[in-house]
Amino acid sequence: MMKIRVLWLTPTSGTNQGITNTYNGGGWVPSLQKLLNSESEIELAVAFPSKSKLPYSKNGNTNYYPIYTPEKSKLQRSEERRV
């Protein structure tokens, strides 16, 4: 059987246990991820922003792709406000 591949762009890392978020709640993102992981024919790829350089990781049917987004300096933020 052919797997269904899903690319998920999200502001959080979902249920990836190796990455901690400042938000402590559950919510719809981890709930939907758990539901998709229960289906063996679905392969999930989760891409999310990260303030540190993290490696790609895999957990079951889920692949995690952190996208490094460094914080902007005060000068960069002030220049954006002027535009």
mmCIF file of the N, C-alpha and C atoms, coordinates in Angstrom:
data_MODEL
# 
_entry.id   MODEL 
# 
loop_
_atom_site.group_PDB 
_atom_site.id 
_atom_site.type_symbol 
_atom_site.label_atom_id 
_atom_site.label_alt_id 
_atom_site.label_comp_id 
_atom_site.label_asym_id 
_atom_site.label_entity_id 
_atom_site.label_seq_id 
_atom_site.pdbx_PDB_ins_code 
_atom_site.Cartn_x 
_atom_site.Cartn_y 
_atom_site.Cartn_z 
_atom_site.occupancy 
_atom_site.B_iso_or_equiv 
_atom_site.pdbx_formal_charge 
_atom_site.auth_seq_id 
_atom_site.auth_comp_id 
_atom_site.auth_asym_id 
_atom_site.auth_atom_id 
_atom_site.pdbx_PDB_model_num 
ATOM 1   N N  . MET A 1 1  ? 0.841  -1.181 0.000  1.00 0.00 ? 1  MET A N  1 
ATOM 2   C CA . MET A 1 1  ? 0.000  0.000  0.000  1.00 0.00 ? 1  MET A CA 1 
ATOM 3   C C  . MET A 1 1  ? 0.887  1.246  0.000  1.00 0.00 ? 1  MET A C  1 
ATOM 4   N N  . MET A 1 2  ? 0.487  2.249  -0.758 1.00 0.00 ? 2  MET A N  1 
ATOM 5   C CA . MET A 1 2  ? 1.240  3.483  -0.850 1.00 0.00 ? 2  MET A CA 1 
ATOM 6   C C  . MET A 1 2  ? 0.924  4.403  0.331  1.00 0.00 ? 2  MET A C  1 
ATOM 7   N N  . LYS A 1 3  ? 1.985  5.019  0.893  1.00 0.00 ? 3  LYS A N  1 
ATOM 8   C CA . LYS A 1 3  ? 1.787  5.923  2.022  1.00 0.00 ? 3  LYS A CA 1 
ATOM 9   C C  . LYS A 1 3  ? 1.350  7.299  1.551  1.00 0.00 ? 3  LYS A C  1 
ATOM 10  N N  . ILE A 1 4  ? 0.519  7.926  2.352  1.00 0.00 ? 4  ILE A N  1 
ATOM 11  C CA . ILE A 1 4  ? 0.125  9.305  2.128  1.00 0.00 ? 4  ILE A CA 1 
ATOM 12  C C  . ILE A 1 4  ? 1.131  10.169 2.876  1.00 0.00 ? 4  ILE A C  1 
ATOM 13  N N  . ARG A 1 5  ? 1.766  11.102 2.163  1.00 0.00 ? 5  ARG A N  1 
ATOM 14  C CA . ARG A 1 5  ? 2.758  11.967 2.783  1.00 0.00 ? 5  ARG A CA 1 
ATOM 15  C C  . ARG A 1 5  ? 2.143  13.344 3.011  1.00 0.00 ? 5  ARG A C  1 
ATOM 16  N N  . VAL A 1 6  ? 2.236  13.814 4.253  1.00 0.00 ? 6  VAL A N  1 
ATOM 17  C CA . VAL A 1 6  ? 1.636  15.086 4.646  1.00 0.00 ? 6  VAL A CA 1 
ATOM 18  C C  . VAL A 1 6  ? 2.734  16.014 5.153  1.00 0.00 ? 6  VAL A C  1 
ATOM 19  N N  . LEU A 1 7  ? 2.817  17.221 4.577  1.00 0.00 ? 7  LEU A N  1 
ATOM 20  C CA . LEU A 1 7  ? 3.729  18.243 5.071  1.00 0.00 ? 7  LEU A CA 1 
ATOM 21  C C  . LEU A 1 7  ? 2.916  19.216 5.904  1.00 0.00 ? 7  LEU A C  1 
ATOM 22  N N  . TRP A 1 8  ? 3.346  19.382 7.152  1.00 0.00 ? 8  TRP A N  1 
ATOM 23  C CA . TRP A 1 8  ? 2.613  20.213 8.082  1.00 0.00 ? 8  TRP A CA 1 
ATOM 24  C C  . TRP A 1 8  ? 3.521  21.364 8.518  1.00 0.00 ? 8  TRP A C  1 
ATOM 25  N N  . LEU A 1 9  ? 3.130  22.595 8.182  1.00 0.00 ? 9  LEU A N  1 
ATOM 26  C CA . LEU A 1 9  ? 3.851  23.788 8.613  1.00 0.00 ? 9  LEU A CA 1 
ATOM 27  C C  . LEU A 1 9  ? 3.141  24.320 9.846  1.00 0.00 ? 9  LEU A C  1 
ATOM 28  N N  . THR A 1 10 ? 3.851  24.396 10.964 1.00 0.00 ? 10 THR A N  1 
ATOM 29  C CA . THR A 1 10 ? 3.226  24.746 12.223 1.00 0.00 ? 10 THR A CA 1 
ATOM 30  C C  . THR A 1 10 ? 4.143  25.632 13.059 1.00 0.00 ? 10 THR A C  1 
ATOM 31  N N  . PRO A 1 11 ? 3.596  26.487 13.911 1.00 0.00 ? 11 PRO A N  1 
ATOM 32  C CA . PRO A 1 11 ? 4.437  27.344 14.744 1.00 0.00 ? 11 PRO A CA 1 
ATOM 33  C C  . PRO A 1 11 ? 5.060  26.618 15.940 1.00 0.00 ? 11 PRO A C  1 
ATOM 34  N N  . THR A 1 12 ? 4.677  25.352 16.157 1.00 0.00 ? 12 THR A N  1 
ATOM 35  C CA . THR A 1 12 ? 5.243  24.584 17.269 1.00 0.00 ? 12 THR A CA 1 
ATOM 36  C C  . THR A 1 12 ? 5.801  23.263 16.755 1.00 0.00 ? 12 THR A C  1 
ATOM 37  N N  . SER A 1 13 ? 6.530  22.575 17.612 1.00 0.00 ? 13 SER A N  1 
ATOM 38  C CA . SER A 1 13 ? 7.116  21.291 17.215 1.00 0.00 ? 13 SER A CA 1 
ATOM 39  C C  . SER A 1 13 ? 6.154  20.129 17.407 1.00 0.00 ? 13 SER A C  1 
ATOM 40  N N  . GLY A 1 14 ? 4.916  20.388 17.752 1.00 0.00 ? 14 GLY A N  1 
ATOM 41  C CA . GLY A 1 14 ? 3.950  19.306 17.945 1.00 0.00 ? 14 GLY A CA 1 
ATOM 42  C C  . GLY A 1 14 ? 4.271  18.493 19.189 1.00 0.00 ? 14 GLY A C  1 
ATOM 43  N N  . THR A 1 15 ? 4.302  17.192 19.049 1.00 0.00 ? 15 THR A N  1 
ATOM 44  C CA . THR A 1 15 ? 4.539  16.316 20.201 1.00 0.00 ? 15 THR A CA 1 
ATOM 45  C C  . THR A 1 15 ? 5.971  15.812 20.257 1.00 0.00 ? 15 THR A C  1 
ATOM 46  N N  . ASN A 1 16 ? 6.905  16.472 19.577 1.00 0.00 ? 16 ASN A N  1 
ATOM 47  C CA . ASN A 1 16 ? 8.306  16.044 19.609 1.00 0.00 ? 16 ASN A CA 1 
ATOM 48  C C  . ASN A 1 16 ? 8.843  16.224 21.024 1.00 0.00 ? 16 ASN A C  1 
ATOM 49  N N  . GLN A 1 17 ? 9.147  15.116 21.684 1.00 0.00 ? 17 GLN A N  1 
ATOM 50  C CA . GLN A 1 17 ? 9.561  15.152 23.082 1.00 0.00 ? 17 GLN A CA 1 
ATOM 51  C C  . GLN A 1 17 ? 10.948 15.754 23.287 1.00 0.00 ? 17 GLN A C  1 
ATOM 52  N N  . GLY A 1 18 ? 11.771 15.777 22.246 1.00 0.00 ? 18 GLY A N  1 
ATOM 53  C CA . GLY A 1 18 ? 13.115 16.317 22.378 1.00 0.00 ? 18 GLY A CA 1 
ATOM 54  C C  . GLY A 1 18 ? 13.163 17.828 22.359 1.00 0.00 ? 18 GLY A C  1 
ATOM 55  N N  . ILE A 1 19 ? 12.049 18.462 22.077 1.00 0.00 ? 19 ILE A N  1 
ATOM 56  C CA . ILE A 1 19 ? 12.013 19.917 21.967 1.00 0.00 ? 19 ILE A CA 1 
ATOM 57  C C  . ILE A 1 19 ? 10.995 20.449 22.955 1.00 0.00 ? 19 ILE A C  1 
ATOM 58  N N  . THR A 1 20 ? 11.402 21.424 23.746 1.00 0.00 ? 20 THR A N  1 
ATOM 59  C CA . THR A 1 20 ? 10.484 21.988 24.729 1.00 0.00 ? 20 THR A CA 1 
ATOM 60  C C  . THR A 1 20 ? 10.003 23.343 24.268 1.00 0.00 ? 20 THR A C  1 
ATOM 61  N N  . ASN A 1 21 ? 8.757  23.616 24.514 1.00 0.00 ? 21 ASN A N  1 
ATOM 62  C CA . ASN A 1 21 ? 8.150  24.905 24.191 1.00 0.00 ? 21 ASN A CA 1 
ATOM 63  C C  . ASN A 1 21 ? 7.831  25.624 25.485 1.00 0.00 ? 21 ASN A C  1 
ATOM 64  N N  . THR A 1 22 ? 7.642  26.943 25.399 1.00 0.00 ? 22 THR A N  1 
ATOM 65  C CA . THR A 1 22 ? 7.253  27.693 26.583 1.00 0.00 ? 22 THR A CA 1 
ATOM 66  C C  . THR A 1 22 ? 5.772  27.493 26.886 1.00 0.00 ? 22 THR A C  1 
ATOM 67  N N  . TYR A 1 23 ? 5.011  27.037 25.904 1.00 0.00 ? 23 TYR A N  1 
ATOM 68  C CA . TYR A 1 23 ? 3.592  26.780 26.101 1.00 0.00 ? 23 TYR A CA 1 
ATOM 69  C C  . TYR A 1 23 ? 3.417  25.393 26.702 1.00 0.00 ? 23 TYR A C  1 
ATOM 70  N N  . ASN A 1 24 ? 2.685  25.293 27.799 1.00 0.00 ? 24 ASN A N  1 
ATOM 71  C CA . ASN A 1 24 ? 2.557  24.020 28.514 1.00 0.00 ? 24 ASN A CA 1 
ATOM 72  C C  . ASN A 1 24 ? 1.274  23.265 28.217 1.00 0.00 ? 24 ASN A C  1 
ATOM 73  N N  . GLY A 1 25 ? 0.393  23.829 27.410 1.00 0.00 ? 25 GLY A N  1 
ATOM 74  C CA . GLY A 1 25 ? -0.888 23.188 27.157 1.00 0.00 ? 25 GLY A CA 1 
ATOM 75  C C  . GLY A 1 25 ? -0.818 22.138 26.074 1.00 0.00 ? 25 GLY A C  1 
ATOM 76  N N  . GLY A 1 26 ? -1.923 21.435 25.880 1.00 0.00 ? 26 GLY A N  1 
ATOM 77  C CA . GLY A 1 26 ? -2.024 20.435 24.824 1.00 0.00 ? 26 GLY A CA 1 
ATOM 78  C C  . GLY A 1 26 ? -2.476 21.097 23.544 1.00 0.00 ? 26 GLY A C  1 
ATOM 79  N N  . GLY A 1 27 ? -3.763 21.190 23.375 1.00 0.00 ? 27 GLY A N  1 
ATOM 80  C CA . GLY A 1 27 ? -4.296 21.880 22.216 1.00 0.00 ? 27 GLY A CA 1 
ATOM 81  C C  . GLY A 1 27 ? -4.519 20.971 21.028 1.00 0.00 ? 27 GLY A C  1 
ATOM 82  N N  . TRP A 1 28 ? -4.931 21.593 19.920 1.00 0.00 ? 28 TRP A N  1 
ATOM 83  C CA . TRP A 1 28 ? -5.333 20.839 18.742 1.00 0.00 ? 28 TRP A CA 1 
ATOM 84  C C  . TRP A 1 28 ? -4.147 20.291 17.964 1.00 0.00 ? 28 TRP A C  1 
ATOM 85  N N  . VAL A 1 29 ? -2.988 20.962 18.001 1.00 0.00 ? 29 VAL A N  1 
ATOM 86  C CA . VAL A 1 29 ? -1.846 20.500 17.209 1.00 0.00 ? 29 VAL A CA 1 
ATOM 87  C C  . VAL A 1 29 ? -1.382 19.112 17.667 1.00 0.00 ? 29 VAL A C  1 
ATOM 88  N N  . PRO A 1 30 ? -1.046 18.919 18.955 1.00 0.00 ? 30 PRO A N  1 
ATOM 89  C CA . PRO A 1 30 ? -0.640 17.576 19.382 1.00 0.00 ? 30 PRO A CA 1 
ATOM 90  C C  . PRO A 1 30 ? -1.756 16.542 19.255 1.00 0.00 ? 30 PRO A C  1 
ATOM 91  N N  . SER A 1 31 ? -3.003 16.973 19.462 1.00 0.00 ? 31 SER A N  1 
ATOM 92  C CA . SER A 1 31 ? -4.128 16.038 19.352 1.00 0.00 ? 31 SER A CA 1 
ATOM 93  C C  . SER A 1 31 ? -4.274 15.523 17.925 1.00 0.00 ? 31 SER A C  1 
ATOM 94  N N  . LEU A 1 32 ? -4.207 16.426 16.948 1.00 0.00 ? 32 LEU A N  1 
ATOM 95  C CA . LEU A 1 32 ? -4.305 16.012 15.550 1.00 0.00 ? 32 LEU A CA 1 
ATOM 96  C C  . LEU A 1 32 ? -3.104 15.167 15.150 1.00 0.00 ? 32 LEU A C  1 
ATOM 97  N N  . GLN A 1 33 ? -1.930 15.537 15.649 1.00 0.00 ? 33 GLN A N  1 
ATOM 98  C CA . GLN A 1 33 ? -0.729 14.760 15.339 1.00 0.00 ? 33 GLN A CA 1 
ATOM 99  C C  . GLN A 1 33 ? -0.848 13.331 15.857 1.00 0.00 ? 33 GLN A C  1 
ATOM 100 N N  . LYS A 1 34 ? -1.344 13.160 17.070 1.00 0.00 ? 34 LYS A N  1 
ATOM 101 C CA . LYS A 1 34 ? -1.528 11.809 17.627 1.00 0.00 ? 34 LYS A CA 1 
ATOM 102 C C  . LYS A 1 34 ? -2.517 11.010 16.780 1.00 0.00 ? 34 LYS A C  1 
ATOM 103 N N  . LEU A 1 35 ? -3.574 11.666 16.322 1.00 0.00 ? 35 LEU A N  1 
ATOM 104 C CA . LEU A 1 35 ? -4.567 10.995 15.479 1.00 0.00 ? 35 LEU A CA 1 
ATOM 105 C C  . LEU A 1 35 ? -3.938 10.554 14.157 1.00 0.00 ? 35 LEU A C  1 
ATOM 106 N N  . LEU A 1 36 ? -3.164 11.440 13.511 1.00 0.00 ? 36 LEU A N  1 
ATOM 107 C CA . LEU A 1 36 ? -2.508 11.089 12.249 1.00 0.00 ? 36 LEU A CA 1 
ATOM 108 C C  . LEU A 1 36 ? -1.480 9.982  12.451 1.00 0.00 ? 36 LEU A C  1 
ATOM 109 N N  . ASN A 1 37 ? -0.761 9.992  13.579 1.00 0.00 ? 37 ASN A N  1 
ATOM 110 C CA . ASN A 1 37 ? 0.228  8.950  13.855 1.00 0.00 ? 37 ASN A CA 1 
ATOM 111 C C  . ASN A 1 37 ? -0.401 7.580  14.069 1.00 0.00 ? 37 ASN A C  1 
ATOM 112 N N  . SER A 1 38 ? -1.673 7.552  14.441 1.00 0.00 ? 38 SER A N  1 
ATOM 113 C CA . SER A 1 38 ? -2.330 6.265  14.664 1.00 0.00 ? 38 SER A CA 1 
ATOM 114 C C  . SER A 1 38 ? -2.668 5.567  13.339 1.00 0.00 ? 38 SER A C  1 
ATOM 115 N N  . GLU A 1 39 ? -2.577 6.303  12.229 1.00 0.00 ? 39 GLU A N  1 
ATOM 116 C CA . GLU A 1 39 ? -2.847 5.744  10.901 1.00 0.00 ? 39 GLU A CA 1 
ATOM 117 C C  . GLU A 1 39 ? -1.517 5.337  10.258 1.00 0.00 ? 39 GLU A C  1 
ATOM 118 N N  . SER A 1 40 ? -1.297 4.054  10.065 1.00 0.00 ? 40 SER A N  1 
ATOM 119 C CA . SER A 1 40 ? -0.017 3.568  9.559  1.00 0.00 ? 40 SER A CA 1 
ATOM 120 C C  . SER A 1 40 ? 0.268  3.983  8.120  1.00 0.00 ? 40 SER A C  1 
ATOM 121 N N  . GLU A 1 41 ? -0.758 4.315  7.348  1.00 0.00 ? 41 GLU A N  1 
ATOM 122 C CA . GLU A 1 41 ? -0.527 4.690  5.949  1.00 0.00 ? 41 GLU A CA 1 
ATOM 123 C C  . GLU A 1 41 ? -0.197 6.180  5.781  1.00 0.00 ? 41 GLU A C  1 
ATOM 124 N N  . ILE A 1 42 ? -0.148 6.932  6.892  1.00 0.00 ? 42 ILE A N  1 
ATOM 125 C CA . ILE A 1 42 ? 0.176  8.362  6.820  1.00 0.00 ? 42 ILE A CA 1 
ATOM 126 C C  . ILE A 1 42 ? 1.592  8.597  7.341  1.00 0.00 ? 42 ILE A C  1 
ATOM 127 N N  . GLU A 1 43 ? 2.400  9.278  6.535  1.00 0.00 ? 43 GLU A N  1 
ATOM 128 C CA . GLU A 1 43 ? 3.736  9.703  6.953  1.00 0.00 ? 43 GLU A CA 1 
ATOM 129 C C  . GLU A 1 43 ? 3.696  11.218 7.095  1.00 0.00 ? 43 GLU A C  1 
ATOM 130 N N  . LEU A 1 44 ? 3.944  11.709 8.307  1.00 0.00 ? 44 LEU A N  1 
ATOM 131 C CA . LEU A 1 44 ? 3.800  13.125 8.620  1.00 0.00 ? 44 LEU A CA 1 
ATOM 132 C C  . LEU A 1 44 ? 5.170  13.798 8.695  1.00 0.00 ? 44 LEU A C  1 
ATOM 133 N N  . ALA A 1 45 ? 5.307  14.938 8.037  1.00 0.00 ? 45 ALA A N  1 
ATOM 134 C CA . ALA A 1 45 ? 6.513  15.767 8.128  1.00 0.00 ? 45 ALA A CA 1 
ATOM 135 C C  . ALA A 1 45 ? 6.100  17.093 8.752  1.00 0.00 ? 45 ALA A C  1 
ATOM 136 N N  . VAL A 1 46 ? 6.685  17.408 9.915  1.00 0.00 ? 46 VAL A N  1 
ATOM 137 C CA . VAL A 1 46 ? 6.353  18.623 10.640 1.00 0.00 ? 46 VAL A CA 1 
ATOM 138 C C  . VAL A 1 46 ? 7.513  19.603 10.507 1.00 0.00 ? 46 VAL A C  1 
ATOM 139 N N  . ALA A 1 47 ? 7.258  20.758 9.883  1.00 0.00 ? 47 ALA A N  1 
ATOM 140 C CA . ALA A 1 47 ? 8.258  21.818 9.764  1.00 0.00 ? 47 ALA A CA 1 
ATOM 141 C C  . ALA A 1 47 ? 7.829  22.963 10.676 1.00 0.00 ? 47 ALA A C  1 
ATOM 142 N N  . PHE A 1 48 ? 8.773  23.448 11.497 1.00 0.00 ? 48 PHE A N  1 
ATOM 143 C CA . PHE A 1 48 ? 8.444  24.471 12.482 1.00 0.00 ? 48 PHE A CA 1 
ATOM 144 C C  . PHE A 1 48 ? 9.640  25.391 12.714 1.00 0.00 ? 48 PHE A C  1 
ATOM 145 N N  . PRO A 1 49 ? 9.394  26.650 13.107 1.00 0.00 ? 49 PRO A N  1 
ATOM 146 C CA . PRO A 1 49 ? 10.505 27.567 13.375 1.00 0.00 ? 49 PRO A CA 1 
ATOM 147 C C  . PRO A 1 49 ? 11.204 27.221 14.681 1.00 0.00 ? 49 PRO A C  1 
ATOM 148 N N  . SER A 1 50 ? 12.514 27.437 14.696 1.00 0.00 ? 50 SER A N  1 
ATOM 149 C CA . SER A 1 50 ? 13.307 27.169 15.893 1.00 0.00 ? 50 SER A CA 1 
ATOM 150 C C  . SER A 1 50 ? 14.325 28.284 16.069 1.00 0.00 ? 50 SER A C  1 
ATOM 151 N N  . LYS A 1 51 ? 14.482 28.769 17.301 1.00 0.00 ? 51 LYS A N  1 
ATOM 152 C CA . LYS A 1 51 ? 15.442 29.830 17.574 1.00 0.00 ? 51 LYS A CA 1 
ATOM 153 C C  . LYS A 1 51 ? 16.858 29.292 17.738 1.00 0.00 ? 51 LYS A C  1 
ATOM 154 N N  . SER A 1 52 ? 17.019 27.979 17.757 1.00 0.00 ? 52 SER A N  1 
ATOM 155 C CA . SER A 1 52 ? 18.344 27.368 17.810 1.00 0.00 ? 52 SER A CA 1 
ATOM 156 C C  . SER A 1 52 ? 18.481 26.368 16.662 1.00 0.00 ? 52 SER A C  1 
ATOM 157 N N  . LYS A 1 53 ? 19.716 26.078 16.304 1.00 0.00 ? 53 LYS A N  1 
ATOM 158 C CA . LYS A 1 53 ? 19.957 25.138 15.203 1.00 0.00 ? 53 LYS A CA 1 
ATOM 159 C C  . LYS A 1 53 ? 19.787 23.718 15.729 1.00 0.00 ? 53 LYS A C  1 
ATOM 160 N N  . LEU A 1 54 ? 18.726 23.070 15.300 1.00 0.00 ? 54 LEU A N  1 
ATOM 161 C CA . LEU A 1 54 ? 18.412 21.712 15.739 1.00 0.00 ? 54 LEU A CA 1 
ATOM 162 C C  . LEU A 1 54 ? 18.513 20.763 14.561 1.00 0.00 ? 54 LEU A C  1 
ATOM 163 N N  . PRO A 1 55 ? 18.884 19.513 14.810 1.00 0.00 ? 55 PRO A N  1 
ATOM 164 C CA . PRO A 1 55 ? 18.952 18.544 13.713 1.00 0.00 ? 55 PRO A CA 1 
ATOM 165 C C  . PRO A 1 55 ? 17.569 18.005 13.355 1.00 0.00 ? 55 PRO A C  1 
ATOM 166 N N  . TYR A 1 56 ? 17.480 17.447 12.164 1.00 0.00 ? 56 TYR A N  1 
ATOM 167 C CA . TYR A 1 56 ? 16.287 16.709 11.742 1.00 0.00 ? 56 TYR A CA 1 
ATOM 168 C C  . TYR A 1 56 ? 16.116 15.532 12.694 1.00 0.00 ? 56 TYR A C  1 
ATOM 169 N N  . SER A 1 57 ? 14.890 15.160 12.996 1.00 0.00 ? 57 SER A N  1 
ATOM 170 C CA . SER A 1 57 ? 14.665 13.984 13.838 1.00 0.00 ? 57 SER A CA 1 
ATOM 171 C C  . SER A 1 57 ? 13.433 13.227 13.345 1.00 0.00 ? 57 SER A C  1 
ATOM 172 N N  . LYS A 1 58 ? 13.331 11.995 13.785 1.00 0.00 ? 58 LYS A N  1 
ATOM 173 C CA . LYS A 1 58 ? 12.220 11.124 13.387 1.00 0.00 ? 58 LYS A CA 1 
ATOM 174 C C  . LYS A 1 58 ? 11.710 10.409 14.624 1.00 0.00 ? 58 LYS A C  1 
ATOM 175 N N  . ASN A 1 59 ? 10.393 10.307 14.716 1.00 0.00 ? 59 ASN A N  1 
ATOM 176 C CA . ASN A 1 59 ? 9.762  9.593  15.816 1.00 0.00 ? 59 ASN A CA 1 
ATOM 177 C C  . ASN A 1 59 ? 8.553  8.859  15.246 1.00 0.00 ? 59 ASN A C  1 
ATOM 178 N N  . GLY A 1 60 ? 8.684  7.569  15.056 1.00 0.00 ? 60 GLY A N  1 
ATOM 179 C CA . GLY A 1 60 ? 7.599  6.793  14.466 1.00 0.00 ? 60 GLY A CA 1 
ATOM 180 C C  . GLY A 1 60 ? 7.362  7.189  13.025 1.00 0.00 ? 60 GLY A C  1 
ATOM 181 N N  . ASN A 1 61 ? 6.118  7.536  12.697 1.00 0.00 ? 61 ASN A N  1 
ATOM 182 C CA . ASN A 1 61 ? 5.756  7.957  11.340 1.00 0.00 ? 61 ASN A CA 1 
ATOM 183 C C  . ASN A 1 61 ? 5.912  9.464  11.128 1.00 0.00 ? 61 ASN A C  1 
ATOM 184 N N  . THR A 1 62 ? 6.539  10.159 12.091 1.00 0.00 ? 62 THR A N  1 
ATOM 185 C CA . THR A 1 62 ? 6.666  11.612 12.003 1.00 0.00 ? 62 THR A CA 1 
ATOM 186 C C  . THR A 1 62 ? 8.115  12.024 11.847 1.00 0.00 ? 62 THR A C  1 
ATOM 187 N N  . ASN A 1 63 ? 8.368  12.876 10.852 1.00 0.00 ? 63 ASN A N  1 
ATOM 188 C CA . ASN A 1 63 ? 9.680  13.476 10.641 1.00 0.00 ? 63 ASN A CA 1 
ATOM 189 C C  . ASN A 1 63 ? 9.593  14.934 11.048 1.00 0.00 ? 63 ASN A C  1 
ATOM 190 N N  . TYR A 1 64 ? 10.572 15.415 11.826 1.00 0.00 ? 64 TYR A N  1 
ATOM 191 C CA . TYR A 1 64 ? 10.586 16.786 12.306 1.00 0.00 ? 64 TYR A CA 1 
ATOM 192 C C  . TYR A 1 64 ? 11.682 17.572 11.593 1.00 0.00 ? 64 TYR A C  1 
ATOM 193 N N  . TYR A 1 65 ? 11.304 18.719 11.030 1.00 0.00 ? 65 TYR A N  1 
ATOM 194 C CA . TYR A 1 65 ? 12.234 19.576 10.299 1.00 0.00 ? 65 TYR A CA 1 
ATOM 195 C C  . TYR A 1 65 ? 12.242 20.969 10.928 1.00 0.00 ? 65 TYR A C  1 
ATOM 196 N N  . PRO A 1 66 ? 13.160 21.216 11.874 1.00 0.00 ? 66 PRO A N  1 
ATOM 197 C CA . PRO A 1 66 ? 13.242 22.557 12.445 1.00 0.00 ? 66 PRO A CA 1 
ATOM 198 C C  . PRO A 1 66 ? 13.815 23.542 11.432 1.00 0.00 ? 66 PRO A C  1 
ATOM 199 N N  . ILE A 1 67 ? 13.221 24.714 11.343 1.00 0.00 ? 67 ILE A N  1 
ATOM 200 C CA . ILE A 1 67 ? 13.689 25.767 10.445 1.00 0.00 ? 67 ILE A CA 1 
ATOM 201 C C  . ILE A 1 67 ? 14.306 26.858 11.312 1.00 0.00 ? 67 ILE A C  1 
ATOM 202 N N  . TYR A 1 68 ? 15.616 26.998 11.205 1.00 0.00 ? 68 TYR A N  1 
ATOM 203 C CA . TYR A 1 68 ? 16.339 27.953 12.035 1.00 0.00 ? 68 TYR A CA 1 
ATOM 204 C C  . TYR A 1 68 ? 15.916 29.382 11.694 1.00 0.00 ? 68 TYR A C  1 
ATOM 205 N N  . THR A 1 69 ? 15.386 30.088 12.686 1.00 0.00 ? 69 THR A N  1 
ATOM 206 C CA . THR A 1 69 ? 14.971 31.480 12.527 1.00 0.00 ? 69 THR A CA 1 
ATOM 207 C C  . THR A 1 69 ? 15.558 32.272 13.696 1.00 0.00 ? 69 THR A C  1 
ATOM 208 N N  . PRO A 1 70 ? 16.763 32.810 13.505 1.00 0.00 ? 70 PRO A N  1 
ATOM 209 C CA . PRO A 1 70 ? 17.404 33.541 14.607 1.00 0.00 ? 70 PRO A CA 1 
ATOM 210 C C  . PRO A 1 70 ? 16.628 34.796 14.967 1.00 0.00 ? 70 PRO A C  1 
ATOM 211 N N  . GLU A 1 71 ? 16.784 35.207 16.215 1.00 0.00 ? 71 GLU A N  1 
ATOM 212 C CA . GLU A 1 71 ? 16.123 36.432 16.650 1.00 0.00 ? 71 GLU A CA 1 
ATOM 213 C C  . GLU A 1 71 ? 16.769 37.628 15.975 1.00 0.00 ? 71 GLU A C  1 
ATOM 214 N N  . LYS A 1 72 ? 15.965 38.630 15.718 1.00 0.00 ? 72 LYS A N  1 
ATOM 215 C CA . LYS A 1 72 ? 16.463 39.845 15.075 1.00 0.00 ? 72 LYS A CA 1 
ATOM 216 C C  . LYS A 1 72 ? 17.055 40.775 16.125 1.00 0.00 ? 72 LYS A C  1 
ATOM 217 N N  . SER A 1 73 ? 18.055 41.532 15.720 1.00 0.00 ? 73 SER A N  1 
ATOM 218 C CA . SER A 1 73 ? 18.660 42.501 16.621 1.00 0.00 ? 73 SER A CA 1 
ATOM 219 C C  . SER A 1 73 ? 17.716 43.697 16.797 1.00 0.00 ? 73 SER A C  1 
ATOM 220 N N  . LYS A 1 74 ? 17.995 44.530 17.783 1.00 0.00 ? 74 LYS A N  1 
ATOM 221 C CA . LYS A 1 74 ? 17.174 45.720 18.005 1.00 0.00 ? 74 LYS A CA 1 
ATOM 222 C C  . LYS A 1 74 ? 17.218 46.628 16.787 1.00 0.00 ? 74 LYS A C  1 
ATOM 223 N N  . LEU A 1 75 ? 18.370 46.726 16.149 1.00 0.00 ? 75 LEU A N  1 
ATOM 224 C CA . LEU A 1 75 ? 18.510 47.561 14.968 1.00 0.00 ? 75 LEU A CA 1 
ATOM 225 C C  . LEU A 1 75 ? 17.630 47.041 13.826 1.00 0.00 ? 75 LEU A C  1 
ATOM 226 N N  . GLN A 1 76 ? 17.624 45.733 13.605 1.00 0.00 ? 76 GLN A N  1 
ATOM 227 C CA . GLN A 1 76 ? 16.792 45.152 12.551 1.00 0.00 ? 76 GLN A CA 1 
ATOM 228 C C  . GLN A 1 76 ? 15.312 45.389 12.825 1.00 0.00 ? 76 GLN A C  1 
ATOM 229 N N  . ARG A 1 77 ? 14.899 45.238 14.075 1.00 0.00 ? 77 ARG A N  1 
ATOM 230 C CA . ARG A 1 77 ? 13.490 45.463 14.422 1.00 0.00 ? 77 ARG A CA 1 
ATOM 231 C C  . ARG A 1 77 ? 13.101 46.918 14.233 1.00 0.00 ? 77 ARG A C  1 
ATOM 232 N N  . SER A 1 78 ? 13.982 47.859 14.597 1.00 0.00 ? 78 SER A N  1 
ATOM 233 C CA . SER A 1 78 ? 13.660 49.274 14.440 1.00 0.00 ? 78 SER A CA 1 
ATOM 234 C C  . SER A 1 78 ? 13.600 49.666 12.968 1.00 0.00 ? 78 SER A C  1 
ATOM 235 N N  . GLU A 1 79 ? 14.454 49.061 12.135 1.00 0.00 ? 79 GLU A N  1 
ATOM 236 C CA . GLU A 1 79 ? 14.415 49.344 10.696 1.00 0.00 ? 79 GLU A CA 1 
ATOM 237 C C  . GLU A 1 79 ? 13.120 48.839 10.073 1.00 0.00 ? 79 GLU A C  1 
ATOM 238 N N  . GLU A 1 80 ? 12.631 47.708 10.530 1.00 0.00 ? 80 GLU A N  1 
ATOM 239 C CA . GLU A 1 80 ? 11.366 47.179 10.008 1.00 0.00 ? 80 GLU A CA 1 
ATOM 240 C C  . GLU A 1 80 ? 10.193 48.089 10.361 1.00 0.00 ? 80 GLU A C  1 
ATOM 241 N N  . ARG A 1 81 ? 10.231 48.712 11.525 1.00 0.00 ? 81 ARG A N  1 
ATOM 242 C CA . ARG A 1 81 ? 9.145  49.597 11.933 1.00 0.00 ? 81 ARG A CA 1 
ATOM 243 C C  . ARG A 1 81 ? 9.090  50.851 11.096 1.00 0.00 ? 81 ARG A C  1 
ATOM 244 N N  . ARG A 1 82 ? 10.246 51.283 10.577 1.00 0.00 ? 82 ARG A N  1 
ATOM 245 C CA . ARG A 1 82 ? 10.282 52.518 9.804  1.00 0.00 ? 82 ARG A CA 1 
ATOM 246 C C  . ARG A 1 82 ? 9.746  52.329 8.391  1.00 0.00 ? 82 ARG A C  1 
ATOM 247 N N  . VAL A 1 83 ? 9.691  51.108 7.923  1.00 0.00 ? 83 VAL A N  1 
ATOM 248 C CA . VAL A 1 83 ? 9.251  50.861 6.538  1.00 0.00 ? 83 VAL A CA 1 
ATOM 249 C C  . VAL A 1 83 ? 7.760  50.926 6.413  1.00 0.00 ? 83 VAL A C  1 
# 
